[in-house]
Every structure is written in C-alpha cells, then in structure tokens.
Amino acid sequence: MYEGVVQDLIDELGRLPGVGPKSAQRIAFHLLQSDPVDVRRLVSALTEVTEKVRFCSVCGNVSADDLCRICRDERRDVSVLCVVEEPKDVVAIEKTREFRGRYHVLGGAISPIEGVGPDDLRIKELLTRLADGAIGEIILATDPNLEGEATATYLARLLKPLGLRVTRLASGLPVGGDLEYADELTLGRAFEGRRLLDV
Amino acid sequence: MDQNGAMPLYRDEAVVLRTQKLGEADRIVTFLTRERGRVRAVAKGVRKTSSRLGGRVEPFMQVDVQFYEGRSLDVVNQVETIGAYGLGIASDYGRYTAGTAMLETTERLTETEGEPSLQLYLLLVGALRALSAGEHAPALILDAFLLRSLAVAGWAPSFTDCARCGEPGPHRSFTIASGGSVCPPCRPAVATAPHPATLALLAALLSGDWDVADSSEERHRREASGITAAYLQWHLERQVRSLRLVER
C-alpha cells in the first residue's frame, strides 16, 4: 500500500478495462515521473471528454456538438443510411473509405437474455429519420454474430413494408486467410453470397 | 497439469446457451454439455475475424467441443459443429425470441455447474432442431419445452387428473400452487378456471401430441402461454427476462 493520494491514483487506474493492479501501479509511477505539462494535458483531455462529448442528436454517434461531423457534412450521400450497433463501428467503416452515406447508431443489439429488447435501442429515432422520404437504401451493418443477425432480421421486417431497399453486409472469407481454416458456417455463407466475376 | 506437464483435456457434446464478452477479444461461453451439465469456459480470441472458432460458439449451436481445464474457468480448445441451428433461428424474429427464452430457462434449471442433466440436454436439442426447421409455431415449441423441462426437473404439472389426490379428470379448477388441475373437494379458496380447450392444449404440449397442438385456436394458445409462464416463474422463483420479449 502506498500513501494516500498515490494509492488513490492506483485504485482509480485499476478500475479501467484491461488494467490490473500491477499495470495500475506502473502507470501511476510513470505519471509521477512525467513532465507535469504532459500530465496536465492528459487531465484536460479527460475533463474535456467528460464535459463536452455527447451523442449526436440525429445519428447517435459520439460528437462534440449537437450534430456529429458526419451528419454536418453536406457532401455525404443522404439517400443511403448505414445502421450499426456502436460508435466504434462507425469508425471501423469510415476507415474503409468505401461508404459515403450517413450512419445510424442503435446503441447495441437485441438480446432478450440480457434484457435488451427493440424498445431499448434507437429504433424509434431511425423510423423518424425515414419520415421525410430522402433515404432510399438502408444498409444493415450489425455484427455478424447471433444477436446482430437477429437485430438485422427484426429491422428488415420493420423496414421492408416502407418500400425501402434493405441490404445486409456480406459475410464470408477474411482477406489474407487460408480456405482450410475457415469454419463451416463462414464458408457456407461465402458460398451463399458468391458473386459473378466480371472479367 | 498432470505428471507429464500436459493440460488435462476433456471432450463433450454441448449446446451453447450464452456468450459474454471478456476483455479485448475473448468470450465466456456457457455450455450445456451432454455428460457434465453446465460448463462455463473461455473462448480465446473468438471475437477477432481471424478466429478458428468463429461462428461455432454462438448461442443455439450444438457442437462437439474439447476443453482443457484452467485454474478458474476451463478453456475451449477445439470445436466442431454438430447442429448449426443459429442461422435458422436468428433469421426469424419469433423463433429467435422463443429460442432465447429456452436457453435462459435451461440456464436457470442448471444452477449447479458440472451436474449432469442428460434429459434436459436431449430436450433442448430436440426443441432447437424443431424451432430452426420451423416444424411448429415458435410459441408452441417454447411452451412445450418449458412444460417438459419443468417435468424433467421434477415439477411436472397435471392438466387432467387432480394434482393433489389423483382423482381422474378432466377437472374445471386450476391452481399453480397445487401443481395443476384440482378436483372439487381438493379445490383451494383461490383457483382459476381456464377454458377446457386450453387445458387440453397444455396436456398435448406436455405429452407431445402435436396434432392437437397445431390445430389449437389462437385464444387458447394465449391462455396456455400465460399459464405456462406463471407456472415457470412460480417454480424458478425468479423472472426469466427473455419471456417478456417473446413474440406471440
């Protein structure tokens, strides 16, 4: 045990995900030996994040303002909407530079066993966004696991009658892997979703 | 570790009941195994797209799995698919909600880890197969599973003979606390009187008479579902969360 404030710091750091007591101690001593300017920069970043960051009132992504950067960007295609589970997924898709439409963050997936039903997600907000008729295609980009599939099924059933084009991200073989190591489910899905080669 | 320094391994058939995120890319997977009852084990790196285990340790999957014994939790070592029921269930929202309620009930009925429950295992596999293939209405499969799993656990309800004295029925009155139908002399002060067709449906679901169950009317199915849910909650003494979200 260390004296008062040092131990407090170790305890607080130890509450972060993936940080055990030993790592917490190492980080605490690193901070104690660092330049106070660096530490203050970290402190102000933490304070700003807690005070300023909120969720975009349209898409639900993390944002510093009422509208996030993507919802404000007029160059983005308003006719395509990509539905994801978490803000982290927006970042993952943005990295591909393949998608120029806008996003809608649900805030999770339907999981009755965890007590999460459709009403606990931002589905009502999604329907409100569709009201003006500007959106023609919805891309369901929920996780390719069971909860994600079930959420996509639920949304597809809800959205299809509205006359929208509803698509789902393809599942299949990872790039750079060996075919023999693919599990039979993934391989089966890759067969289902095979496409014509245009050469 | 044993004397040769090798990890003790064991192999079993299992159904995946639940998965929970652990750390960066791992999951804790709850299985109902054929030989060893409920087992919780870590599936390492399973959330990465490059995982060898991939979609095999998702809920509803019936798998042949090899574990090695860890210090606190066992670790999933190899998995082969026996029955891929996940996709057939997740592609229909009604099936998904009914199936989830089955998995949660199974977990509740196997409170002690490592205690074999072969009958429940076989019952669950049969129910998931029927659900995935769409053999009957999802809500009927769910109710049949719930009633039979309670019977396997030793809480078999009676829908014809008197649950107290065994007087041959059918009887008009019904109480959950007494265990089902009751004859007039055994009838407690508070008892309900479900529609006779509802009681016939419940008896059919418990015994597996699908001709009667499939031809039942919607209103009797609703009443039967309500009775089944109340009976389940009474015996489990805790709420099954996913029952609230079942689409009927």
Chai-1 contact restraints between the chains, C-beta under 6 A:
chainA,res_idxA,chainB,res_idxB,connection_type,confidence,min_distance_angstrom,max_distance_angstrom,comment,restraint_id
A,P112,B,T97,contact,1.0,0.0,6.0,A-B,restraint_1
A,P112,B,T100,contact,1.0,0.0,6.0,A-B,restraint_2
A,P112,B,S242,contact,1.0,0.0,6.0,A-B,restraint_3
A,P112,B,L245,contact,1.0,0.0,6.0,A-B,restraint_4
A,I113,B,R18,contact,1.0,0.0,6.0,A-B,restraint_5
A,I113,B,T100,contact,1.0,0.0,6.0,A-B,restraint_6
A,I113,B,E104,contact,1.0,0.0,6.0,A-B,restraint_7
A,I113,B,S242,contact,1.0,0.0,6.0,A-B,restraint_8
A,G115,B,R241,contact,1.0,0.0,6.0,A-B,restraint_9
A,G117,B,L245,contact,1.0,0.0,6.0,A-B,restraint_10
A,N145,B,E58,contact,1.0,0.0,6.0,A-B,restraint_11
A,L146,B,E58,contact,1.0,0.0,6.0,A-B,restraint_12
A,L146,B,P59,contact,1.0,0.0,6.0,A-B,restraint_13
A,L146,B,G86,contact,1.0,0.0,6.0,A-B,restraint_14
A,L146,B,A90,contact,1.0,0.0,6.0,A-B,restraint_15
A,E149,B,A90,contact,1.0,0.0,6.0,A-B,restraint_16
A,A150,B,A90,contact,1.0,0.0,6.0,A-B,restraint_17
A,A150,B,Y96,contact,1.0,0.0,6.0,A-B,restraint_18
A,T153,B,S91,contact,1.0,0.0,6.0,A-B,restraint_19
A,T153,B,Y93,contact,1.0,0.0,6.0,A-B,restraint_20
A,Y154,B,Y93,contact,1.0,0.0,6.0,A-B,restraint_21
A,P174,B,T49,contact,1.0,0.0,6.0,A-B,restraint_22
A,D183,B,G54,contact,1.0,0.0,6.0,A-B,restraint_23
A,D183,B,G55,contact,1.0,0.0,6.0,A-B,restraint_24
A,D183,B,R56,contact,1.0,0.0,6.0,A-B,restraint_25
A,E184,B,T81,contact,1.0,0.0,6.0,A-B,restraint_26
A,L185,B,G55,contact,1.0,0.0,6.0,A-B,restraint_27
A,T186,B,G54,contact,1.0,0.0,6.0,A-B,restraint_28
